[in-house]
Amino acid sequence: MASEIAFYTRTGDVYEPTQLAVSPWNGRLQGGVALAGLTAHALGKTPSPVPMQTARMTLDILKMVPMGALTSSVRVIREGARLQLLEVELLADGRACLRATALRVRTASSPERVLAPTRLFPGGSLHDLTQRQSKWVETIGIEGEYTSPGPGARWVRFLCTVVAGEPRSPLESAAMLADFGSGIGPLVSPREWTFANVDISMHLTRLPRGDWLLIDATSESAGNGVGVSNTRLGDRDGMIGSAHQTIYLDPRGATGHKNVTPAHSAT
């Protein structure tokens, strides 16, 4: 869905973040949703030798990303008629701040086993449902609340693009959604803890269809300052894959975190 609001503006090869790209944990940094979308945007500009499906994408956030201009580079690690492996880097001031890999697999006919949505899209008029909306995303709550630890599920509709003037691709939507898990199914209370994720991994059977996407999330920890968010991704036609995040747990105030509510979870 086209939109006049975006996470980034582009001039040549330089991407400048807008205020929508701000991190939910620190107003001076860029957030994971925007960075994941920009990574997928860079991937989408790289051709494949034959029609292929992006089956896996992993992102490692190498350091905090300031609210400043970024450039991207894409390198083909493996090229073939069956598989293509790509490496993407986002650079701030010429230094890598995020590194990702993406595996593309050739498309061909095969037996189909489609899993139904784990949570049905609500029936009736959307105006009669409990919805929350920010400038760039709208959600319908199915289970859980950001303020309470436990499993959570929401239907999500993005109201923005990644790069101004360029339509949001299905891969960009999936990558953005993959960063929602830790907030949809929070591990701890956000009043007492911060739980920023330091990576994102995503496996897809296909790309999402339509505007409304489903995320169904749980989180777990061994009580050692590290957590994992496990999420199922889907749309109204069925489930499309899964995403995972490594969570860095810190008590509030321990490292100067601002008391900010993650935008994608508060919506």
Secondary structure, DSSP 8 states (H G I E B T S, - for coil): ---S-EEEEEETTEEEE-GGGB-SS-TTBB-HHHHHHHHHHHHHTS--SS-EEEEEEEEEE-S--BSS-BEEEEEEEEE-SSEEEEEEEEEETTEEEEEEEEEEEE-----------SS----S-GGGS-EEE-SSEEEEEEE--TTS-S-EEEEEEE-SEEETTS---HHHHHHHHTT-HHHHS-SS-TTTEEEEESEEEEEESS---SSEEEEEEEEEE-SSSEEEEEEEEEETTEEEEEEEEEEEEEETTSS-------HHHH-
